[in-house]
Amino acid sequence: MYDPTLEIFVLQTSIETTFEVISEDAIQDQYLAWRDQSYGFLLNMLGSCHSEVEISAARRLLLDQDWQVKYSEFYEDAYAYVAKDGQTWTRLFKSDLRSEARQMIGLQEPELVKLFNGLIDQLDEAIDMANERDDRAYPARSAGRFAKVS
C-alpha cells in the first residue's frame, strides 16, 4: 500500500502474538480431565503438536499409573499392564515396550524411556522365573545318557 504523505510504501501486517501460560494448576486441571483416557490417547497427545500443558499432563498421567507385570500362561509371555476399575487399561509386551521406548527417545521424553526400559527388565525377570518354574515342574524324562544325575 502506498502512503502519499510519507511517499513510501507501507506494508500493513498484523502479527498476532500469543503466549501460553504454563502453570501447575493448568497442568493439574488437564490431568484431572484426562484421568479416564486411554493409553493410545495419551500417547497421541505426546506425539502430536499440542500445548506444553497438554503434553505435561499426558506425561504425568503415563508416569503416575500403577504399572504391573504379569506372566500369562495363555500368551506364554509376560506383559506390562495397568489395572483400572477391575479391567486392564493397556497390555504392552516386550516388543511394544521397545517400540514405545524408541518413540519416546525421539520425543525427548527421558522419564518415559526410563519407565519403559524398567518395565522391560521386569518382564525379563518374570519370564525367567516362569521358565525356572517350568523347568522344575517338568524335569527331563527320557534324556537317556544325557540326563542330569540328581
N, C-alpha and C positions, 0 to 999 in steps of 0.2 A: 504494500500500500504506500502511496506517495503522499507525504505531508508537505503542502506548498509553503507553510510557514517556516519550516526548517530546511526546505529544499534538499531533503534527503529521503531515502526510502526507509520506512519504519516497518519492521516486522512485528505483527501482533501475535504474540504467542502467550498462551496461558499455561503455565506449568503448574500442575496440581501436585502438591507435596503432601503426603500423608505419613504419619508416624504411628507406629504401633506401640501402645503402652503395654509392656510386658510386666505383669505383676503376679505375685504368688496367688492373690485372690482370683485373678482371671484364670490361671492355670488350674487352681483348685475347683473353680466353677465348671470348667470344661471337663476335668477329671470326673466330677460327680455326674455330669450329664452323660458321659460315655461309659459309665461303670458296667452296663449290661451289653455293650457292643461286642461283636465277635472278634476273634483273633485276626482274621483277614481284614476286617475294617480298620483295626488299629495299625496293621502293617501298611495298609494303603495310605493312611494318614502320614506315616513316617516317610513313605517313598514318594509322595507327591508334593507339589508346591503349595503348602498350606502355611498358615502363620506360625510363628515361633510358639505362641501359646498352645495351639493345637498339637504341634509336634512334641512339645514338652509334656503335655497331658497324656498323649499316646505312649510316649517313652515311659512315663511314670506308671501308667496302667500296666504295661507289659512287665516292668520290673517288680511291681508290688504284688503280682499274682503269686499264689502259693503253688509253685511248680512241684510236681511229684514225678517219680519214676516208677514204672511198673513193668514186670516181665509178664508177657502174655503167652500162655500155652497155645492159644488159638493161632496167634500170629507167629509163634516161635521166635519172638523178638521182643526187645524192650522198647518202650516208648515213654516220652515225657508228656505229661498232661496237666491240666488244671481242672479240678472238680468245682463246679459251680451249681448250686441248688440241686445237688444229687446227680447231676449229669456231667459228662465230660465236655469241657469248654473247647478244647482242641487236643489233637493227638499228633505228636511230632516224633517220627522215627529218626534214627541217626542220619540218614541221607537228607531228611528235611532240615534237621538242625544244622548240618554242614552248609546247606544251601542258604539258610537264613543267616548264618554267621557271615558268609561271604557277602551277602546283600548288605548286612549291617556295617561291614568294613567299608563298602562303597558309600554308604550313607554317613560315614564317620560317626558311628554310634558305639564307642568302645565299651560302655556298660552292658549293652545288649550282646555284643560279641563275647564278653566275659561270661554272661549268663548262659548263652547257648553252648559255649565251649565247656563250661562246668556241667551242663546237662549231658553233653556227650560223654564226659568222663564218668558220670553216674550211670549212664546207660551201659558203658563198657563193664563197669563193676557188676551191675545187675545181670548182664549176660554171662559173665564169668562165674558168678555164684550159681546161676541156673545150670550151667554146664557142669560145674562141680557136683551139684546135687544129682544130676542125671548120671554122671559117672559113678557115683556111689550107689545109686539105686539100681543100675543095670551093669554089673561087672561083666567083664569078658567071659563068655560061656564056653566057646569052643575055639579058643585060640591055639589049642594043641601045644606044641613045644614052645610057642612064643608067649604063652600065658605067664603073667607075673606070679611069682611064688608069694603067697601071703602068709 
